[in-house]
């Protein structure tokens, strides 16, 4: 009895092998919708090994998951994103880190690169730019989005964001104190002004920086202060 053609389920075994999984990513962002959106944008070209909502979650995840690159929102708090970046660089020196953040600040970008990041880009970038940034970072190149202003020789807060140059000296002093962890009442006591005056300054700062909430302003102030401390810029 001659043998007939093999059933498609058998004949197609060799051709039906699953494609090789893409580079493995871990996403760290404290906004879950953003993280899930990134997963949807990058899969299946990339394999998302896990999502973390904080620095502590990220470090725990990196202890068990195998990853080629971390997408890190550097605006994290407790611990700060910059502290997380330093820890990644110390404990996982071969792991690539692409900072993907809401900030387009040169000072913050330079500080992240100084602390071990392999790339920096704002969340205002397109999906195509994100994928190009990942390709460059994963092959060992450094990537900085063209959306980030070019290097500035200015010092302190004025180097962090173009709009910072429009802040008054009092505004910058309030930002510095908030970056050091002071609450509005403590800022008022430190500067010898009323809480109402502090509140008026904070509204003015938010308007000039385009920051939409008090929480976002606090995060920004902490990040700027840490950037000045850890980066390659001078003092205030």
N, C-alpha and C positions, 0 to 999 in steps of 0.2 A: 504494500500500500504506500503510494508516494506521499510525500509530505507536502501539504499545501502552504500557502503564504501564512506567515505568522499573524496572529490577531494584532490589530493596531495597538492594543494596550501593551503588547510585548515588543512589537517591532519598533515602537517609538521610544523605548526606554532610553537609548543612547542620546536621542535628540531632545529629550524632555528634562534634562538636568537643569536644576535651578541655577540662575545666574549667580555669579560671585557677589556676596554682599558688599555694599559700598563701605567707605571709611566710616568708622564708628564715632558717633558724636554723643556728648553729654551736654544738655542744655540747663543752664542755671539762671532762672529769672523768677523774681518774686510775684510776677503777674502770670497766673496759670494760663489765661487765655492767650497771652503772648507766646508762652512756651509751646502750647499746643499748636498755635498758628505756625510757628517755626517748624515744628515736627511735620505738619501737613505740607509745608512748602518744600522741605528737603527730602522727605521720603518719596519714592524708594531709592533715589540716587545715592542717598546716605542712609546709614542705619543708626537710628537714635537709640542708644543703649540705656538712656534714662533721663529723667527730668528732676531737677532739684529746685526748691523754692527758697533756699537760704544757703549761706556758706557752710553751715554745719551739715546740712543735708548733702551738699555737694561733696564734702570731704568723706562722709560716710559712704556715699555712692562710689566714689573713686577707689575706695578700699575693696570693693567687690566687683565692680564692672570694669571691663576692658574698653578703653577709649583711645582714639587717635587725636581727638581735639575737643576742647571745651568751648562752648559758646557762653560767655560770661557777661551778665549785666553788672557793670562795676558800681552801680548806684545802690548796692545792697547795704544794709546796716546790721550791726550787732551779729557778727563782725562786719566791718566795712568791706566793700568789694576789693579795695586795694590790699587789705590784710589777707583776704582770700587769695588774691593773685600771688602775693608773696609766699603764702603757704603752699600753693600748688607748685610754684617754682622750686621751693625747697624740698618738698616730698616727692614730686613727680617731675624731675627736671627735663625728661624727654617728651612730656606731654605738651602738645600745641594748645595755645589759648588765643581765641579770637574774641576780643571785647566787642560786644554788640550792645549799644547803650543809647539812651535818649539824648545824650549830650554830644555836642559838636565842638567841644572846647579843645584848643591846642594844648593847653597846659595839662589837662587830664589825659589827652592822648599820649603826650610825651612821657608823662609819669607812668602810665600803664606799660609802655614799651620799655622804659627804664627798669621797671620791676619784673620784666620777664614776658610780657604779652608778645605774641607774634603778629598781631594785627589789631586794628581799631577801626570801627565803622559805626555810624549812627543808625538808629532804627528807621530813619527817614529814607534810607537807601532802598533800592529796588531788589527784588528777588534775584535777578540776574547778577547784580553787583555782589550780593551775598555769596552766591555760588562761586563767582570768580575769586572773591576774597578767600574762600575756603580752599579752592584749588591752589592758590599761591601759598597760603600758610602751610598746607599739608605737604607741599613739595619743598618746604624749607625756606621760602622767601618771606619777607616782611611786607605787610600790606597796611597802608593807611588810606582811608577813603579820601578822594578829592573833595568831598564835602567838608572836610575838616580844614579850617584856615591854616595857611602856611605858618612856619615857625615865627615866633615873635620874640624880640629881645626885651620886651617889657617885663617888669617884675611883679610878683605878687598877684593880687586879685585881678588887676587890669589885664594880665596875660591870659586869664582863664576863659574869657568870653568877650567878644567885641562889645556887648552891651554893658559889661562891667565897667568899661571906661566912662560910662555915663552916670555911674553912681557917685554920690557925694562922699567926701571923706567920712562923714558920720554913717552913711549907709554901709560903707566898706568896713567900718569898725564894728557895726552891728553884725554884719555877715561873719567877720572873724570870730566874734564871741559865740555866735550860734554854731559855727564850725567847731569850736572847742567844747560844745555840748551845753552851753548856757541856755536856759529857758528865758522867755521874754521878761519875766519878773526879775531874773538875775541880771539880764542885760541892762534893765532900767536901773537897778541898784549899782551896778558896776560903773555906768556912765553918769549917774546922778541926774537922770531924767525920769519923767513919769512913764507908766506903762502905756498910757494913751499915746504919748509921743512915740514910743517904740512901735506900737501898733500902726501908727500912721507911716512910719518909716518902712515897716514891713510891707504894707500895701504898695508903697511907692517902689520898693525893690522888686516885688513880684511883677508889677506892671512893666518896669523897665527891662527886666530879664525875660519876660514872657513866661513866667512860672505860674501855673494855674491853681495851685493849692498850697496851703501852709505846710503840709507834709512834704510835698515835693521841694519846697524852698529849704526846709531843714536838711533833707537829704543832699541837696545841692551844696549847701553851705558846708556840711561835713566833708563832702567829697572834695570841694575846692581847697578847704583847709588842709586835708590830708595830702592833696596834690602838691601844694606849696611846700609842705614839710618833707615829702618823699621824693619830689621831682628834681628837675635840674634848674629850677628857677630860683631867684633870690628871695629876699624877705618881702614883707608887706610894703 
